[in-house]
Amino acid sequence: MHALQILLLLAFPGLMILGALSDATSFTIPNRISAAVIGAFFLAALCMGMPLSAIGWHVAVGASALVLGMAMFALGWIGGGDAKLFAGAALWLGWPASLNFVLITGLAGGALALLLLNLRRDSVRPFLAGYGWTARLAEPGAAAPYGVAIAVGALFAFPDSPMMALFSGF
């Protein structure tokens, strides 16, 4: 059972990295990644013996994050895939680790914006022309792959999550 628990815990960072890479290279986060994040949470929670009341709190945090993500999507700040990945990450992280998640995601988003502004400068952009996805990142006015910032926030907050606390108890 211990090996299965480790495998399920590794699913979260793996899926976050996969979502970030997908967003960075294609400006999309497939629904299957967000669905896998959600499904893996429930499998991990059950295998780790998380009490139903704690699972309920995680669901509440994830639902709140989905509402926040939908608001950010409606305002045009993030894409729909970002909103779903954000909610899936919050589901995994629960309370209070989601506070760190939101803070680090915001900081990482700011750093990402600065990076993209520099990549999109006229003096830098010609060096990235013809390199596929990097050329798309450097395109002025193109979207920002905010899934990268979400993954950074999730990976930083994960060690402080209730799920990791359950694992350390084994």
C-alpha positions as CSV (number, residue, x, y, z in Angstrom):
1,M,0.0,0.0,0.0
2,H,2.9,2.4,0.8
3,A,4.2,2.3,-2.8
4,L,0.7,3.0,-4.2
5,Q,0.4,6.0,-1.8
6,I,3.8,7.3,-3.0
7,L,2.7,6.9,-6.7
8,L,-0.6,8.7,-6.0
9,L,1.2,11.6,-4.3
10,L,3.6,11.9,-7.2
11,A,0.7,12.2,-9.5
12,F,-0.1,15.7,-8.3
13,P,3.3,17.3,-9.1
14,G,3.6,15.3,-12.3
15,L,0.2,16.5,-13.5
16,M,1.0,20.1,-12.5
17,I,4.2,20.0,-14.5
18,L,2.4,18.4,-17.4
19,G,-0.2,21.2,-17.3
20,A,2.5,23.9,-17.2
21,L,4.4,22.4,-20.1
22,S,1.2,22.0,-22.2
23,D,0.2,25.6,-21.5
24,A,3.7,27.0,-22.2
25,T,4.0,25.1,-25.5
26,S,0.4,25.3,-26.8
27,F,-1.4,27.9,-24.7
28,T,-3.9,25.2,-23.7
29,I,-4.4,22.9,-20.8
30,P,-6.5,19.9,-21.9
31,N,-9.5,19.0,-19.8
32,R,-8.1,15.5,-19.3
33,I,-5.2,17.0,-17.2
34,S,-7.6,18.8,-14.9
35,A,-9.8,15.8,-14.7
36,A,-6.8,13.6,-13.9
37,V,-5.8,16.1,-11.1
38,I,-9.3,15.8,-9.6
39,G,-9.6,12.0,-10.0
40,A,-6.1,11.5,-8.5
41,F,-7.0,13.6,-5.5
42,F,-9.9,11.4,-4.6
43,L,-7.9,8.2,-5.1
44,A,-5.0,9.5,-3.0
45,A,-7.4,10.8,-0.3
46,L,-9.0,7.4,0.0
47,C,-5.7,5.5,-0.1
48,M,-4.2,7.8,2.5
49,G,-7.2,7.3,4.8
50,M,-8.2,11.0,4.8
51,P,-11.4,11.4,6.9
52,L,-14.6,12.3,4.9
53,S,-14.8,15.6,6.8
54,A,-11.3,16.6,5.6
55,I,-12.2,15.5,2.0
56,G,-15.3,17.8,2.3
57,W,-13.0,20.7,3.3
58,H,-10.8,20.1,0.4
59,V,-13.8,20.0,-1.9
60,A,-15.0,23.3,-0.4
61,V,-11.5,24.9,-1.0
62,G,-11.5,23.5,-4.6
63,A,-15.0,24.8,-5.3
64,S,-14.1,28.2,-3.9
65,A,-11.0,28.3,-6.2
66,L,-13.2,27.3,-9.2
67,V,-15.5,30.3,-8.5
68,L,-12.4,32.5,-8.2
69,G,-11.0,31.1,-11.4
70,M,-14.2,31.5,-13.2
71,A,-14.3,35.2,-12.2
72,M,-10.7,35.7,-13.4
73,F,-11.7,33.9,-16.6
74,A,-14.7,36.2,-17.0
75,L,-12.5,39.2,-16.6
76,G,-10.1,37.9,-19.2
77,W,-7.2,37.5,-16.8
78,I,-6.7,33.8,-17.3
79,G,-8.0,31.1,-19.7
80,G,-10.6,28.4,-19.0
81,G,-8.0,25.7,-18.7
82,D,-6.1,27.8,-16.2
83,A,-9.2,28.2,-14.1
84,K,-9.8,24.5,-14.0
85,L,-6.2,23.7,-13.2
86,F,-6.2,26.3,-10.4
87,A,-9.3,24.7,-8.9
88,G,-7.8,21.2,-9.2
89,A,-4.6,22.3,-7.4
90,A,-6.6,24.0,-4.6
91,L,-8.6,20.8,-4.2
92,W,-5.3,18.9,-3.6
93,L,-3.8,21.5,-1.4
94,G,-6.7,22.2,0.9
95,W,-6.7,24.6,3.8
96,P,-4.4,26.4,4.8
97,A,-1.9,25.4,2.1
98,S,-4.1,27.1,-0.5
99,L,-3.2,30.5,1.0
100,N,0.5,29.9,0.2
101,F,-0.6,28.5,-3.2
102,V,-2.5,31.7,-4.1
103,L,0.3,33.9,-2.9
104,I,3.1,32.0,-4.7
105,T,1.0,31.7,-7.8
106,G,0.5,35.5,-7.9
107,L,4.2,36.1,-7.4
108,A,5.0,33.6,-10.1
109,G,2.5,35.2,-12.4
110,G,4.1,38.5,-11.9
111,A,7.5,37.0,-12.7
112,L,6.1,35.3,-15.8
113,A,4.6,38.6,-16.9
114,L,8.0,40.3,-16.6
115,L,9.7,37.5,-18.5
116,L,7.1,37.7,-21.3
117,L,7.4,41.5,-21.5
118,N,11.2,41.0,-22.0
119,L,10.8,38.2,-24.5
120,R,8.3,40.4,-26.5
121,R,10.7,43.3,-26.8
122,D,11.7,44.2,-30.3
123,S,15.4,43.6,-29.5
124,V,14.8,40.0,-28.2
125,R,11.9,38.7,-30.4
126,P,14.0,38.2,-33.6
127,F,16.2,35.7,-31.8
128,L,13.2,33.5,-31.0
129,A,11.6,33.6,-34.5
130,G,11.3,30.2,-36.1
131,Y,11.6,28.3,-32.9
132,G,7.9,27.1,-32.7
133,W,6.4,27.5,-29.3
134,T,9.1,30.0,-28.1
135,A,8.2,32.2,-31.0
136,R,4.6,32.1,-29.9
137,L,5.6,33.1,-26.4
138,A,7.5,36.1,-27.8
139,E,4.6,37.3,-29.9
140,P,3.4,40.7,-28.8
141,G,-0.2,40.6,-27.5
142,A,-0.2,36.8,-27.2
143,A,-1.7,35.2,-24.2
144,A,0.3,34.4,-21.1
145,P,0.6,30.7,-20.2
146,Y,-0.6,31.2,-16.6
147,G,-0.6,27.4,-16.1
148,V,3.1,27.8,-15.5
149,A,2.5,30.2,-12.6
150,I,-0.2,27.9,-11.2
151,A,2.1,24.9,-11.3
152,V,4.9,26.9,-9.5
153,G,2.5,27.9,-6.8
154,A,1.1,24.4,-6.4
155,L,4.6,22.8,-6.2
156,F,5.8,25.2,-3.6
157,A,2.6,24.8,-1.5
158,F,2.3,21.0,-1.8
159,P,4.8,20.1,1.0
160,D,2.6,22.0,3.5
161,S,-0.7,20.4,2.4
162,P,-2.8,18.2,4.6
163,M,-2.2,15.4,2.1
164,M,1.5,15.5,2.7
165,A,0.9,15.6,6.4
166,L,-1.1,12.4,6.1
167,F,1.7,10.8,4.2
168,S,4.4,11.8,6.8
169,G,2.3,10.0,9.4
170,F,2.9,6.6,7.8
